[in-house]
Amino acid sequence: MMMMMIAGLTIYRLRTRTFGLVAALNVLVRPDHVPPWLRARLMKILTAIPVRPDGVRATLEFVFAVHPSSTVKTSEAAEPQKRGANITHEALEMTSRLISLPPSSVTAETWYAAVAPQLLAPLDGTEGPELMKAAAYIIGFGILGRKASGAPGTAGWKYLAEPMIESIKPLPTGPRNRPVTDTDMDEVIDLSKETVLVTQNEMATALCRLHALVVSHPNPGLCKRLLTPLLLPLWSLSSWVGAQPSISEKVCVPAQELLKIFLVLSSSPDILLALVRHLGYVGGWDKQNPEWVYKEVQGELQIVDARRPPLGSPAEANSQISMEDIDQKIPKLLDLATATLSDAVISTAFISLFGRWLESTRALGGGGDHILVKQEKDEQDPMIQLMEVKVLQAMMDKFPEKLANQPTQLLGLVSKVLAGYGNRREGDDDDEVTGVALSLLNMVITVPGFQKSSIDPEIITLIESSLESLSRSDDMDISRTATNMALLLRYRDELDDPSELSTVPTDRQIEDRKTYSLAISYITQADSPPPVRSEGLNLISNLITSHSPILDIPGILVLMSSLMRDSEDYINLRIIKIFTLLADKHPKSVTSELLDHYIDRKEAETIDSRLRFGEALLQVVERLGESFTGDLAQQIGEALISIASRRGHRPKTEAKQAKDDRLRQQKNKEAEEAWDGPVPDLSEDMTPAEQAKNDILNQIVEGWESKRGTEDVRIRASALSILANAIETNVAGLGPTLVSSAVDLCVATLQVEPEMEKGILRRSAILLVMSFVRALDRAKQTRRRLGFGLAAQEDIMRTLRYVAQTDNDGLVQQHARDVLESLQNWQMAGLVTPEVETLGQQTAGLTRLAGLEVNPGRSAALGGRPLIEEIE
């Protein structure tokens, strides 16, 4: 019989749909369902399910359908991505563990080779946004986020990251060196056409998948690892000159979005300088003789083999770009820098470019603050020098105010240029260099807020002496300009009203202010992609951690509250972290802001938004710890008790519910008139058991909304959960009045609200009683006197016994039994309390009986004479 069962199972495994196989195996591997030897074999088959062609999809669907945190109906469980499945973070973490880690029976090479195509396909978005986000999470955090599977050279990186990267930037030993197959031998090669290595569709697919992976669940570290080798290819694709609409939509726009994200996360002047030096990058690994290049072929942008050009076409033609194209790329580069880089980064890059230009024009004097420019081999290329000069001039024309962001460094460089004018040799043509230096000097000192006193006096003295020398120059333009600049510099501080001049900020204040402005721009810009917004939140967190004085606390609280309405988990988690960090220094402001949105007196928040504010409030209470006391604890405790009680009334919600009810009745009436009778049920056929289960779920969900304008059941349960956490955090801080009111509220809830939809509320009520017992026990263990205890224990235990036997929610019954057991154990432990008394020396033992004024050790203290006391 057993062999027939195994044979039947084998046939079933081969023929049935994978989803059904997963469901069947999950039932069979439960303890005591099959013999141990068979369970081990079935478990081996179950863990290897993702290796099947549709195994990843089946695993995702099954976990999302059966996970306790999901609220999807049974009829929708088979197709979660089409029916809007409630894919919770807990379910996502479970699927990530199941798919990311290969079992012992399968090698990592075999595992990732099988699951990689199944995970990359949903990134295209064709299978729905939910599955795309799930796949991105598994790839980004589960596989590539681990060192064992996501480092270069590992199997996970090989099968998940390299296919996307190589479709945008082929490796030197990439597609051209693939093994020659019989099909290739039979294929007729047309030598008059380009040899295409990567088609436009393949490149567009790789860009789309990279964008989905980077944006769906931002992981800044992974983003940098994926995009760093693609810096120049992304620049070349995003700035492609004369791109047709189809090329721009499929290739240029996605490449530009990825490049913006990378520049924000890796903000550095070196990256901007690298783009300047490679403005004309068209592909390849060797700059002089590239192995491959990007090229338009028959209206599509493709990667072609540069070593095998078509007959009659020179190989050098592929790697050359005209100066007209360079002129069109420079404005795109400056617009990109303005949108992604800070003023400090742009200013530093400009100073470096200016120094290189001076080095190529003439040698600067040494010493002092002389800027050393690192010479590289490719910097001697006249084409690169010409591009740098063009970019330098364009930067001075486009945003001179950004270039004056670092006046000390820029004026130090200008002073050396002007000082070198008097030492020029006969025949030298330094007028152009001097003119540029004077323009930079004028740009710096005319910026609003510039103060000569904030610059190194040696630099100012050198500039003033140089201007005096230049004013006697034979060149009338230079002489006149130098004279005017000397006068302006001499009286610059007197031009501003002294009453309007603020105290000179410190270097840290300047940097913090720039960081704060940059973070706010990252967060508030409407077109900021998720990784950029995440980076903005990280910058604010760093400023809070460093206790920066430039933070606008009320403004940050308002901004974080507005962002809390975002439905993305990664945004909400980071915002909650910021709230908890702010609570260390500003607990009253933070809790007041959170309570305002959680209570929602104006009825402007959604249920999900209020629950998120409740989660933030819970984290803040935990963060406060022992400091959760006084007026702060009273305010929070009273608000939570008010929300959790039955007295809350929301008139706007009641009016909206009445309006929705009228519209629903009107639609039903119109439908009945159209059908000339009752509307037929066109839903899917379900078994009686499934129908009964769905009816119960619908009743519970509809009951949560709390008709007649009362508070939503979910919010009430959330308030009790937060209150229970507050009691465990610092029961003494809440005080006896609030704690007693909370316990009475929970007992009343268990007695008078037995409805099925109130099950989550009764669970929270029981757990609050349990939290109070734990708090009392902890106080007893630490010998902390609270001044109050658990009154009316018998009434509470009587209510719990009744609930444990009669409640219609199985989880409520189990909670009641657990709390009953804990209460009984706590009572037994409290009958005898060991204490330590000092009688010349410490002796430990039985010293008193709880509840009785009897002390057996007292007779020893009275010289050994027994003492008889009368007790009731």
Residue, then its C-alpha position, 0 to 999 in steps of 0.5 A: m500500500m505504501m509503495m502504491m502511495i509513493a508511486g501515485l505521488t511520483i506520478y502526481r508530482l510529474r503531472t500536476r501543476t506546481f502550485g497544487l504540488v506545493a499545497a499537497l506536500n505542505v500537508l504531508v510533511r506535517p508531523d505525524h502525517v507520514p512515517p519519518w523516512l517518507r517525510a524526509r523524502l517529501m521534504k527534500i522534494l518540497t525544498a527543491i520546488p523552486v528549481r522547477p520551471d514554474g517553481v518560484r511562481a508557485t512558491l510565491e503564490f502559495v505563501f501569499a495565499v496561506h500566510p497568516s498576515s494575508t487577508v486574501k479570500t480563498s477564491e483569490a489565493a490562486e492568482p494574487q497578482k491579478r486580484g490585488a493580493n495583500i502581500t505583507h512584509e512578513a510573507l515577503e520575508m518568508t518567501s525570500r528565505l525559501i527562494s534565496l537560500p539553496p537547500s543542501s540537496v542542490t548546489a548553489e550553481t544549479w539553484y541560482a541557474a534555475v531560479a534566476p530566469q524566474l526572478l528576472a522575468p517579473l521585473d519586466g512588469t508584465e506579471g503585475p506590480e505586486l510580483m515585480k516588487a516581490a521579485a525585486y525584494i528577493i533579488g535585492f535583499g535575499i540574494l544579491g544583498r548577501k555576501a555569500s550569494g551576491a558578491p562578484g564571482t558568486a553564483g547569485w551574482k553570476y546568474l542575476a546581476e551579470p546578465m543585466i550588466e552584460s546586456i548594457k556593457p558586454l565583457p571583454t570575453g562576452p558574447r563575441n567569444r561564445p562557443v561556435t555552434d553548428t547553427d553558427m557554422d551553417e549561418v550565412i554571414d553578411l560581411s556588409k552589415e554590422t555584427v550585432l552583439v546586443t539588440q535594442n530589445e535586449m538592452a531595453t529589457a536589461l535597463c527596465r529590470l535594473h530600474a525595477l530592481v533599484v526602485s522597488h525596494p531601494n538598497p543603496g549599497l546594491c545600487k552602487r554595486l550594480l551601477t558603478p561599472l555602468l557609469l559611462p554606458l549610462w551616460s552615453l545612452s542617456s545623452w544619445v544625440g539625435a535619438q528617435p522617439s522609440i530609442s528615447e523611450k526604450v533606452c535613453v529615458p531609463a538610462q537617464e533615470l538610473l544615472k540620476i539615481f547613481l549620481v545622487l547616491s554617489s555624489s562626488p566631484d570625481i564622478l563629474l570629472a570622469l563624465v567630462r573626460h568621457l563626454g564622447y564615450v560611445g562604448g568599448w573597453d579600449k579607448q583607442n580601439p574599442e571592441w564594441v560600440y553603441k550604434e544606430v542600426q536600421g533605426e535601433l540603438q544596438i551594441v555592435d562589434a567594433r573589430r569587425p566593421p562592414l566592408g568598406s567602412p573604416a574601423e575608426a569611424n565607429s569610435q569617433i564623435s564629432m565636435e557638434d555632438i560634443d556641443q550638444k552633450i555639454p548642456k545635457l551634462l550640466d543639466l544632469a549635474t544641476a539636478t543631482l549634485s550639490d553646489a559643493v560638488i559642482s564647485t570642487a569639480f570646477i576648481s579642479l577643471f580650472g586648475r587643469w586648464l592652468e596647468s596646460t596653459r602655464a605652470l603655477g607657482g608652488g607653495g601655500d595653498h597651491i592646488l596639485v592636479k593629478q596628471e593622467k595619461d589621457e589628460q594629454d589628449p588634445m580632445i580631452q583638453l578641448m572638452e574640459v575647456k568647453v565645459l569650464q566655459a559653459m559652467m561659468d556661463k550657466f551657474p556662476e553662483k554655484l561656482a562661488n560655493q567655496p570662495t576660499q579655495l577659488l580665491g586661493l587659485v585666483s591669487k596665484v594666477l594674478a600674482g603670476y601675471g607680473n612674472r610672465r616672460e616676454g612673448d607669453d600670452d597670459d591675457e586670456v588666463t588673467g581675464v578668466a581669473l578676474s572674472l572669477l574674482n568678480m563672481v566670488i566677491t559680488v555674491p550676496g553675503f560675501q565677507k572679506s573678513s572671512i577669507d584668509p588675510e594672506i590671500i586677500t593681501l596677495i590679491e590686492s597687491s596683484l590688482e595694484s600691479l595689474s592696474r598699471s598694465d599696458d593692456m587698457d582692458i585689464s588695467r581698467t578691470a583691475t582698478n575697479m576690482a581693487l576698489l570693490l574689494r577694498y570697500r566690499d564689507e561696507l556695501d552691506d548694512p551691518s545690521e543685516l549681517s548675521t554672525v559668520p557661520t562655522d564650517r560645520q553649520i555651513e556643511d550641515r545647512k547644505t546637507y539639510s537643503l539637499a535632503i529636503s530637495y531629495i524628499t520633496q521633489a515630485d520626480s524623485p525616485p525612491p532611492v533618492r528619497s531614501e537617501g534624503l531620509n538617511l541624510i536627515s537621520n545623520l543630522i539628527t544623530s550628530h545633533s546638528p543645530i540647524l535642524d528645523i524640528p517643527g518643519i521636520l515633524v510636519l514633513m515626516s507626517s506628510l510622508m507617513r501617508d506613503s504606502e511604501d514600507y521602506i519609506n514608512l520604516r525610515i520615517i519611524k526611525i527618524f521619529t524615534l531619533l527625534a524623541d530623544k531630544h524632543p519627546k513632547s513635540v514628537t508624541s504630540e505630532l503623532l497623537d494628533h494624526y493618530i487620534d485624527r479629530k478632523e477625520a482627514e486620515t485613512i485607516d492605514s495612515r492612522l495605523r502607521f502613526g500608531e506604529a510610530l507612537l509605539q516605537v517612540v514609547e519603547r525608545l523613551g523607556e524609563s523617561f516615559t513618565g509624568d505629563l507625557a505618559q498621562q497625555i498618551g495614556e488618556a488618549l489611548i484609553s479614549i480611542a480604545s473605549r466605545r465612546g468615540h464618535r466620528p460624525k464625518t465618518e458616519a455621514k460618509q457611511a450613510k452616503d455610501d449606503r444610500l448609493r449602494q442601495q440605489k445601485n442595487k435597485e437599478a440593477e434589479e430593475a434592469w434584470d427585472g428581478p433579483v440580480p443573479d450571482l455570477s461569481e465563481d462556484m465555491t464549495p459550501a465550506e468555502q462559501a461559509k468561510n468567505d461569509i465569515l471573513n466578509q462579516i468580520v471585515e465589514g464589522w471593522e468599519s464600525k457603523r453609526g460613526t463609532e471608532d474603527v475596531r482596528i484602531r481600537a485594537s491598535a490603541l490597546s496594543i500600544l497601551a499594553n506596550a506602554i505598561e510593559t515599558n514603564v508601568a510606574g510612569l503611567g500611574p495607578t489611575l490610568v493602569s486601573s482604567a485600562v484593565d477595567l476597560c479590557v475586562a468590560t470589552l471582554q464582557v460586553e463586546p462578544e461579536m465576531e468582528k470584535g475578535i481582534l479587539r478582545r485579543s488586544a484586551i487579553l494581551l494588555v492584562m498579560s502585559f500588566v502581569r508581566a510588568l508587576d512581575r518584573a517590578k517584583q523581581t527587581r524589588r521596585r515598589l510601585g505603590f499599587g498592584l492587580a486588584a479584583q484578581e478573582d473578577i478578572m480570572r472569572t471573566l477569563r475562564y468564561v471567555a476561554q470556554t465560550d468565545n467564538d474566536g479560537l485565538v481569543q480562547q487560547h489567549a485567555r487560557d494562557v493569561l489564566e495560567s500566567l495569573q495562577n503562576w504569578q499568584m503562587a509565586g507571590l504567596v511566599t516572598p523571600e527577603v533578606e534581613t540584616l541581623g548582624q549578618q545577612t541570612a536568607g530564608l523564609t522571613r514572611l508570608a504574603g498577605l499575613e502579618v506573621n514574621p517567623g524570624r521576628s522571635a529570633a530578633l526578640g531573644g528567642r522568646p516565642l511571640i503569639e499574634e492573633i490574626e483573622 
